[in-house]
Amino acid sequence: MSNNKIYRIQFINQNKVYEVYAKSVGPSGIMGFIEIGELVFGEKSALLVDPGEESLKTEFAGVSRSYVPMHCVIRIDEVQQQGRAKIMQSDGEQKIRHFPAPLIVPPQT
């Protein structure tokens, strides 16, 4: 079995959707957080520089592991190939409800 797994993680941070690629992802020792380790970015090309990916490289420079709250994670995929890391504007209609939320409303007396 190959040990070269790549994961695509999408999560919300300050009303923006981040899409990053990492070699490891899993539950963290901090309750309620996902641990993302070994972030990978595309190779730098002398001809083409992606400003979105460059801003992510700068933001995560020197970070060995990142901890993201579980309720901010949209999805985690194991992928065959690494893609381009990016930051996307949220459409504003995406509603995130913090977990746990009360399911039963107490009766009014």
Buried (B, 14 or more C-beta within 10 A) or exposed (E): EEEEEBBBBBBBEEEEBBBBBBBEBEEBEEEEBBBBBEBEBBEEEEEEEBEEBEEBBEEBEEEEEBEBBBBBBEEBEEEEEBEEBBBEEEEEEEEEEEEEEEEEEEEEE
